[in-house]
Amino acid sequence: MPPTIPFGVRIPPDRVDAPIIAHVRRDYHTGLIVIALLVGAASWFFAQYNSVIYTSVVGILVTTILIYLDYYSAHKRIAHVKEREGWYNGLRQVVMAEVGTTRSEVSRPSLLWLLPALLILAAIIAIGIVRYPALPAMIPTHFGADGQPNQWTDKAVALWTLPLPVILVSGLLYTLAYYLPHTRQQIDPNNPEADHERQRLLRQGTSKLLLMIATMTNLIFLLTALLVLGVLPPGNAVTIVPIVTTITLLILVGTITYLTRLMSRASQSQHAQVNANKQFVARDDDRYWIGGILYYNPEDPALWVEKRMGMGMTINFGNPTGKIITVAFIVIILISSLLPIILGH
């Protein structure tokens, strides 16, 4: 995120080097190390008892909560000092946004970036059609830790449900990648030209990254399909776990590497165009950000806005369409969670 929004707190440009920010950043990184050690120790402990529920569900939830609390602590400390010292007193606050951009000037991701994900989808459908006559009436769709099937589903039902996750993931990520360059671009009035270029690079890079993640994620679905359709024997469920773990690590390492290079390019672009405007500062809009991460502003017509924690866009929960999308997303998550149970019966 820009240096004027440390830990989700909007600050004037002349405060980016305030001592409190350096102290908070140091404590935040220390907190991440402590969380990593605690989660690692807890995961090792529960692994001795083969507790898959903890390592796959509870562990992720607990880790997410701890990381957010670490972030929220940093957020509140900076916000408290900002309010106490009156960092915005006497400053002229404005909102600057890009206007007049035509669709032809917006760089959208090419469909070629989606092609690998579509090829995986086609492979799953083709393998299912070829394997269907040789499959028994009931086929395994879930496997235990020992690699043996513990849930069975009618082969016709399994055949049409296997491509669904690939379709949903590919469609959702491409929609986000396509829509991202069209979202409202709020410009830093302190250095508008440089910030415009920085955001352009980040949005283009994020769109491509979303489609790369779609391909890597669909590879995991392909492995699952090969197992369910009998191309891989059931005993290979144990060997697939390391493969899935490797793919996940590749996604993580690739994402970090790509983002590092992308942020470096954006930073170089910003530093190369120093034209600071001391007359204006970006409006202090912290009141619209709940907990430093959730944007709620019924007066803002924008549906998507730039995140304050992490990279990318987030929904304006004060927008009526945003509320509908949120409810729909929760419903999809619940259905996806219950679908294996429903199919099993």
C-alpha positions in Angstrom: 0.0 0.0 0.0 1.1 3.6 -0.5 3.1 5.1 2.4 0.3 7.5 3.2 -1.9 4.6 4.3 0.2 2.6 6.8 -1.9 -0.2 8.3 -5.1 1.2 6.9 -4.7 4.7 8.4 -4.8 7.7 6.1 -2.1 10.2 6.9 -0.7 13.3 5.3 2.5 12.9 3.2 4.6 14.9 5.6 3.9 12.3 8.4 5.1 9.1 6.5 8.4 9.2 8.5 6.7 9.7 11.9 8.6 7.6 14.6 5.3 5.9 15.6 5.0 4.3 12.2 8.5 2.7 12.3 7.8 1.4 15.9 4.5 0.0 14.9 5.9 -1.7 11.8 8.7 -3.3 13.9 6.2 -4.6 16.5 3.9 -5.9 13.7 6.7 -7.9 12.2 7.7 -9.3 15.6 4.1 -10.3 16.1 4.1 -12.2 12.8 7.1 -14.1 13.9 5.5 -15.0 17.2 2.3 -16.1 15.4 4.3 -18.3 13.0 6.0 -20.0 15.9 2.8 -20.5 17.9 0.9 -21.9 14.9 3.8 -24.1 13.9 4.0 -25.6 17.4 0.2 -26.1 17.6 0.1 -27.7 14.1 2.9 -30.1 15.1 1.1 -31.0 18.4 -2.3 -31.7 16.7 -0.5 -33.6 13.9 0.6 -36.1 16.5 -3.1 -37.0 17.0 -3.9 -36.9 13.2 -6.3 -34.0 13.8 -7.1 -33.1 10.2 -9.9 -30.8 11.3 -7.5 -28.5 13.2 -4.8 -28.4 10.5 -7.3 -27.9 7.6 -10.0 -25.7 9.1 -9.4 -24.5 12.7 -5.7 -23.8 12.1 -6.4 -21.6 9.1 -9.1 -19.7 11.0 -7.0 -19.2 14.1 -4.0 -18.0 12.1 -6.2 -15.6 10.1 -7.7 -14.1 13.4 -4.2 -13.8 15.0 -2.8 -12.0 12.0 -5.7 -9.6 11.8 -5.4 -8.8 15.5 -1.8 -8.0 15.0 -2.8 -5.7 12.1 -5.6 -4.2 14.1 -3.3 -3.4 17.0 -0.9 -1.5 14.6 -3.9 0.2 13.0 -5.3 1.5 16.3 -1.9 2.7 17.6 -1.2 4.9 14.5 -4.8 6.1 14.5 -4.6 7.1 18.1 -1.4 9.1 17.6 -2.8 10.7 14.5 -5.9 11.9 16.4 -4.1 13.0 19.5 -1.5 15.1 17.6 -4.0 16.4 15.0 -2.1 15.4 11.9 -4.9 16.8 9.6 -5.4 20.1 11.4 -5.2 23.1 9.0 -4.7 20.9 5.9 -6.8 21.3 2.8 -8.4 17.9 2.1 -9.6 16.9 -1.4 -10.8 13.9 -3.3 -9.1 13.5 -6.7 -10.3 10.9 -9.2 -9.6 10.2 -12.9 -12.4 11.3 -15.3 -12.9 11.1 -19.0 -11.1 7.7 -19.5 -12.7 5.8 -22.4 -12.9 2.0 -22.5 -10.4 1.8 -25.3 -7.8 3.4 -22.9 -8.4 0.7 -20.3 -6.0 -2.2 -20.5 -8.0 -5.4 -20.0 -6.4 -8.9 -19.6 -6.1 -10.9 -22.8 -8.1 -14.2 -23.0 -4.8 -15.9 -23.6 -4.1 -15.6 -19.9 -7.3 -17.6 -19.3 -6.5 -20.3 -21.9 -4.5 -22.7 -19.6 -7.4 -22.7 -17.1 -9.9 -23.4 -19.9 -7.7 -26.2 -21.2 -7.8 -27.8 -17.8 -11.6 -27.6 -17.8 -11.7 -29.2 -21.2 -9.4 -32.0 -20.0 -11.6 -32.8 -17.0 -14.7 -32.9 -19.2 -13.0 -35.1 -21.8 -11.6 -37.5 -19.3 -15.0 -37.8 -17.6 -16.7 -38.6 -20.9 -14.1 -41.2 -21.9 -14.0 -42.9 -18.5 -17.8 -42.8 -17.9 -18.7 -46.2 -19.5 -16.0 -48.0 -17.5 -16.9 -46.6 -14.1 -19.1 -48.5 -11.6 -22.5 -47.1 -10.7 -21.1 -45.6 -7.4 -17.6 -44.0 -7.4 -15.5 -42.7 -4.5 -15.6 -38.9 -4.1 -13.8 -38.4 -0.8 -10.8 -40.2 0.7 -9.5 -40.6 4.2 -6.1 -39.9 5.6 -5.1 -43.5 4.7 -6.0 -43.0 1.1 -9.0 -45.2 1.2 -12.4 -44.0 0.0 -14.9 -43.1 2.7 -17.7 -41.4 0.6 -19.4 -42.7 -2.5 -21.5 -40.8 -5.1 -23.5 -41.8 -8.2 -21.2 -41.6 -11.2 -23.6 -39.4 -13.2 -23.8 -36.9 -10.4 -20.1 -36.9 -9.9 -19.4 -36.4 -13.6 -21.4 -33.2 -13.9 -20.2 -31.8 -10.5 -16.5 -32.3 -11.1 -16.1 -29.4 -13.6 -18.2 -27.0 -11.5 -15.4 -25.8 -9.2 -13.2 -25.2 -12.3 -16.0 -23.2 -14.0 -16.7 -21.2 -10.8 -13.0 -20.4 -10.1 -12.1 -19.5 -13.7 -15.3 -17.5 -14.2 -14.9 -15.6 -10.9 -11.2 -14.8 -11.3 -11.6 -13.7 -14.9 -14.5 -11.5 -14.0 -12.5 -9.9 -11.3 -9.5 -9.5 -13.6 -11.7 -8.0 -16.4 -13.5 -5.6 -14.0 -10.5 -4.5 -12.0 -9.1 -1.9 -14.6 -12.6 -0.4 -14.8 -12.9 0.3 -11.1 -12.8 3.9 -9.7 -9.3 5.2 -9.5 -8.8 7.6 -6.6 -5.6 9.6 -7.1 -3.2 10.9 -4.5 -3.5 14.7 -5.0 0.0 15.1 -3.5 1.5 13.5 -6.7 -1.3 12.7 -9.1 0.8 11.8 -12.2 3.0 9.3 -10.4 0.2 7.8 -8.4 -1.9 7.3 -11.6 1.0 5.4 -13.2 1.6 3.3 -10.1 -2.0 2.3 -9.9 -2.1 1.5 -13.7 0.8 -0.9 -13.3 -0.6 -2.5 -10.2 -4.0 -3.1 -11.7 -2.6 -4.6 -14.9 -0.3 -6.8 -12.9 -3.1 -7.9 -10.5 -5.4 -8.9 -13.4 -2.7 -11.2 -14.8 -1.9 -12.6 -11.4 -5.6 -13.5 -10.8 -5.6 -15.6 -14.0 -2.3 -17.3 -13.2 -3.8 -18.3 -9.8 -6.8 -19.7 -11.6 -4.6 -22.0 -13.6 -2.6 -23.2 -10.6 -5.8 -23.7 -8.6 -7.4 -25.7 -11.4 -4.5 -28.0 -11.5 -5.5 -29.2 -8.0 -9.0 -29.8 -9.2 -7.6 -31.8 -12.1 -5.7 -34.1 -9.7 -8.9 -34.6 -7.7 -10.8 -35.4 -10.9 -8.1 -38.0 -11.9 -8.5 -39.6 -8.6 -12.4 -39.7 -8.6 -12.6 -40.9 -12.2 -10.2 -43.8 -11.5 -7.3 -42.6 -13.7 -5.3 -42.7 -10.5 -5.9 -45.6 -8.1 -7.4 -44.8 -4.7 -4.2 -45.5 -2.9 -2.6 -42.6 -4.6 -4.6 -40.2 -2.5 -1.8 -40.3 0.0 0.8 -39.4 -2.7 -1.4 -36.6 -4.1 -1.3 -34.7 -0.8 2.4 -33.8 -1.3 1.6 -32.9 -4.9 -1.2 -30.6 -3.8 1.0 -29.1 -1.1 3.8 -28.5 -3.7 1.3 -26.7 -6.1 0.1 -24.6 -3.2 3.6 -23.6 -2.3 4.3 -22.8 -5.9 1.3 -20.5 -6.0 2.5 -18.8 -2.8 6.1 -18.4 -3.9 5.1 -17.4 -7.4 2.6 -14.8 -6.1 5.2 -13.3 -3.7 7.9 -13.2 -6.4 5.5 -11.7 -9.0 4.2 -9.1 -6.5 7.7 -8.1 -5.4 8.7 -7.4 -9.0 5.4 -5.6 -9.7 5.7 -3.4 -6.6 9.3 -2.6 -7.5 8.2 -1.5 -11.0 5.4 0.6 -9.5 7.8 2.1 -6.9 10.3 3.0 -9.6 7.6 4.6 -11.7 6.5 6.7 -8.7 10.0 7.8 -7.8 10.8 8.7 -11.4 7.9 11.3 -11.5 8.3 13.4 -8.4 6.0 16.4 -8.7 4.7 16.9 -5.3 1.8 19.3 -4.8 1.9 20.7 -1.3 -1.4 22.5 -1.6 -3.7 19.5 -1.1 -3.8 16.2 0.8 -6.1 13.2 0.3 -9.3 13.4 2.3 -9.2 11.7 5.7 -11.7 8.9 5.1 -10.8 6.6 8.0 -14.4 6.8 9.3 -15.6 4.8 6.3 -13.2 1.9 7.0 -14.4 -0.5 9.7 -11.5 -2.1 11.5 -9.2 -0.7 8.8 -10.3 -3.3 6.2 -14.1 -3.1 5.6 -15.3 -0.2 3.5 -18.8 1.1 4.3 -19.9 4.3 2.7 -23.6 4.5 1.5 -22.8 7.9 0.0 -20.2 6.5 -2.4 -21.7 5.1 -5.6 -18.5 3.0 -6.3 -19.0 -0.7 -5.9 -15.3 -1.6 -5.7 -12.6 0.4 -4.0 -8.9 -0.2 -3.5 -8.0 -2.3 -0.4 -6.3 -1.0 2.6 -5.0 -4.3 3.8 -3.3 -6.4 1.1 -3.5 -5.8 -2.6 -6.4 -5.5 -5.0 -10.0 -4.4 -4.6 -12.7 -4.8 -1.9 -16.5 -4.3 -1.9 -18.2 -1.1 -0.7 -20.6 -2.8 1.8 -22.6 0.4 2.0 -23.6 0.0 -1.7 -26.9 -2.0 -2.2 -25.3 -4.1 -4.9 -22.3 -4.8 -2.6 -24.7 -6.1 0.0 -26.3 -8.5 -2.5 -22.9 -9.8 -3.7 -21.9 -10.3 0.0 -25.0 -12.4 0.7 -24.6 -14.3 -2.5 -21.0 -15.1 -1.7 -22.0 -16.4 1.8 -24.7 -18.6 0.3 -22.2 -20.0 -2.3 -19.7 -20.8 0.5 -22.4 -22.6 2.5 -23.6 -24.6 -0.5 -20.1 -25.6 -1.4 -19.4 -26.7 2.2 -22.6 -28.8 2.3 -22.4 -30.2 -1.2 -20.1 -33.1 -0.3 -22.4 -34.1 2.5 -25.5 -33.9 0.3 -23.8 -35.9 -2.5 -22.7 -38.5 0.0 -26.3 -39.3 0.9 
